[in-house]
Amino acid sequence: MNLKLREYRERSGLTQKQLAREIKKAVGTIQSWEAGDSYPNAEAICLMCDFFGTDPNDFLGWYDEHPEDRPSASVTRDEAALIDNYRASPPEGREFVARAAMMACGQAQEGRDSSSEAEAV
């Protein structure tokens, strides 16, 4: 198991003592989990995932990148970054990005027949 407790705790700016207080566990328990001497049970994992706003797969280090977020091999790094930024945007930002992409696509396809434009969208 690759428990990422320390990573999440430090990213949140918490000490072990502060985290222990927040999730109602002993400091020694947090220390033991971070050292890999013992592991939290399912209830504690769910509690910490809720607290840190993550899912168990990421928290337990079962994969570094969520398979659904992984771009396909045909997507360039720039395209993957655009997708990531789109997904991280609020709804109004997503709408703006979608409109901008459609406008750029329309400009790039000038001179093509309308059936080609329909297929590209």
FENCORSUL-V392803 format. One record per residue. RES is the residue in three letters. PHI is phi in radians with two decimals (999 if undefined). Layout:
# FENCORSUL-V392803
<<RES:PHI> <RES:PHI>>
This chain:
# FENCORSUL-V392803
<<MET:999> <ASN:-2.01> <LEU:-1.00> <LYS:-1.78> <LEU:-1.04> <ARG:-1.03> <GLU:-1.02> <TYR:-1.18> <ARG:-1.11> <GLU:-1.14> <ARG:-1.06> <SER:-1.46> <GLY:1.28> <LEU:-1.84> <THR:-1.48> <GLN:-1.05> <LYS:-1.11> <GLN:-1.11> <LEU:-1.11> <ALA:-0.98> <ARG:-1.12> <GLU:-1.10> <ILE:-1.81> <LYS:1.03> <LYS:-2.23> <ALA:-1.29> <VAL:-1.01> <GLY:-1.04> <THR:-1.17> <ILE:-1.07> <GLN:-1.05> <SER:-1.12> <TRP:-1.13> <GLU:-1.17> <ALA:-1.40> <GLY:1.42> <ASP:-1.32> <SER:-2.62> <TYR:-2.29> <PRO:-1.21> <ASN:-1.40> <ALA:-1.03> <GLU:-1.10> <ALA:-1.17> <ILE:-1.09> <CYS:-1.08> <LEU:-1.05> <MET:-1.21> <CYS:-1.10> <ASP:-1.09> <PHE:-1.08> <PHE:-1.56> <GLY:1.20> <THR:-2.33> <ASP:-1.90> <PRO:-1.01> <ASN:-1.05> <ASP:-1.22> <PHE:-1.09> <LEU:-1.52> <GLY:1.23> <TRP:-1.24> <TYR:-2.76> <ASP:-1.36> <GLU:-2.32> <HIS:-1.12> <PRO:-0.96> <GLU:-1.27> <ASP:-1.59> <ARG:-1.28> <PRO:-1.19> <SER:-1.23> <ALA:-1.07> <SER:-1.47> <VAL:-1.70> <THR:-1.32> <ARG:-1.06> <ASP:-1.10> <GLU:-1.15> <ALA:-1.10> <ALA:-1.13> <LEU:-1.09> <ILE:-1.09> <ASP:-1.05> <ASN:-1.14> <TYR:-1.05> <ARG:-1.14> <ALA:-1.45> <SER:-1.41> <PRO:-1.22> <PRO:-0.90> <GLU:-1.19> <GLY:-1.20> <ARG:-1.10> <GLU:-1.08> <PHE:-1.10> <VAL:-1.10> <ALA:-1.08> <ARG:-1.14> <ALA:-1.11> <ALA:-1.14> <MET:-1.14> <MET:-1.13> <ALA:-1.12> <CYS:-1.14> <GLY:-1.14> <GLN:-1.19> <ALA:-1.27> <GLN:-1.82> <GLU:-1.02> <GLY:1.68> <ARG:-1.47> <ASP:-1.30> <SER:-1.12> <SER:-1.20> <SER:-1.16> <GLU:-1.15> <ALA:-1.12> <GLU:-1.18> <ALA:-1.23> <VAL:-1.40>>
